[in-house]
């Protein structure tokens, strides 16, 4: 049996690498400023119309239309609303709004108004991870009943740094530092 020398294979491989490493990839961008149109430096830029939200990644207003059997999740600022399947008795459009990302109050609008009566509770969560002064033993959620801020059914969770309320109707809601109103 005849065995060829390894030396010619190494020399040919080295020569091939040397010759191809000196050439320019035909699809690589040109670094020559005098190159013709369509060939030249490439750059990635951000189109101002595609700019990310300036409010910390979540919008100040969220609108969602749901059928009676759908579930929904709306997030604005520190607030998250979770609507379980079959919570709505009829199709509805729900609007959540905050004045800024750190707002301690969230406003709701449910249309039609008759849809603002859920067959099972919906959950509203306020993320308080950035509020070091919140007392999880005394604070909670209150809602506007048209004349006063009233205490809601809620659970505070210091470990998760949030307050979760359970609602059968939605109205403007706020984080309350003493759970009895402002």
Secondary structure as the mmCIF struct_conf table of DSSP 4:
data_model
#
loop_
_struct_conf.conf_type_id
_struct_conf.id
_struct_conf.beg_label_comp_id
_struct_conf.beg_label_asym_id
_struct_conf.beg_label_seq_id
_struct_conf.end_label_comp_id
_struct_conf.end_label_asym_id
_struct_conf.end_label_seq_id
HELX_RH_AL_P HELX_RH_AL_P1 UNK A 6 UNK A 21
TURN_TY1_P TURN_TY1_P1 UNK A 22 UNK A 22
BEND BEND1 UNK A 23 UNK A 23
HELX_LH_PP_P HELX_LH_PP_P1 UNK A 24 UNK A 25
TURN_TY1_P TURN_TY1_P2 UNK A 26 UNK A 27
BEND BEND2 UNK A 28 UNK A 28
HELX_LH_PP_P HELX_LH_PP_P2 UNK A 29 UNK A 30
TURN_TY1_P TURN_TY1_P3 UNK A 33 UNK A 34
HELX_LH_PP_P HELX_LH_PP_P3 UNK A 35 UNK A 36
TURN_TY1_P TURN_TY1_P4 UNK A 37 UNK A 38
BEND BEND3 UNK A 40 UNK A 40
HELX_RH_3T_P HELX_RH_3T_P1 UNK A 48 UNK A 50
HELX_LH_PP_P HELX_LH_PP_P4 UNK A 51 UNK A 53
BEND BEND4 UNK A 54 UNK A 55
TURN_TY1_P TURN_TY1_P5 UNK A 56 UNK A 57
BEND BEND5 UNK A 58 UNK A 58
BEND BEND6 UNK A 60 UNK A 60
STRN STRN1 UNK A 61 UNK A 66
TURN_TY1_P TURN_TY1_P6 UNK A 68 UNK A 69
STRN STRN2 UNK A 72 UNK A 76
TURN_TY1_P TURN_TY1_P7 UNK A 77 UNK A 78
STRN STRN3 UNK A 79 UNK A 83
TURN_TY1_P TURN_TY1_P8 UNK A 85 UNK A 86
BEND BEND7 UNK A 89 UNK A 90
STRN STRN4 UNK A 92 UNK A 97
BEND BEND8 UNK A 99 UNK A 100
TURN_TY1_P TURN_TY1_P9 UNK A 101 UNK A 102
BEND BEND9 UNK A 104 UNK A 104
STRN STRN5 UNK A 105 UNK A 111
BEND BEND10 UNK A 112 UNK A 112
HELX_RH_3T_P HELX_RH_3T_P2 UNK A 113 UNK A 115
BEND BEND11 UNK A 117 UNK A 117
BEND BEND12 UNK A 119 UNK A 120
STRN STRN6 UNK A 122 UNK A 127
TURN_TY1_P TURN_TY1_P10 UNK A 129 UNK A 130
TURN_TY1_P TURN_TY1_P11 UNK A 132 UNK A 133
TURN_TY1_P TURN_TY1_P12 UNK A 136 UNK A 138
STRN STRN7 UNK A 140 UNK A 144
BEND BEND13 UNK A 146 UNK A 148
STRN STRN8 UNK A 149 UNK A 151
STRN STRN9 UNK A 154 UNK A 157
TURN_TY1_P TURN_TY1_P13 UNK A 158 UNK A 161
STRN STRN10 UNK A 162 UNK A 167
BEND BEND14 UNK A 168 UNK A 169
STRN STRN11 UNK A 173 UNK A 176
BEND BEND15 UNK A 177 UNK A 180
#
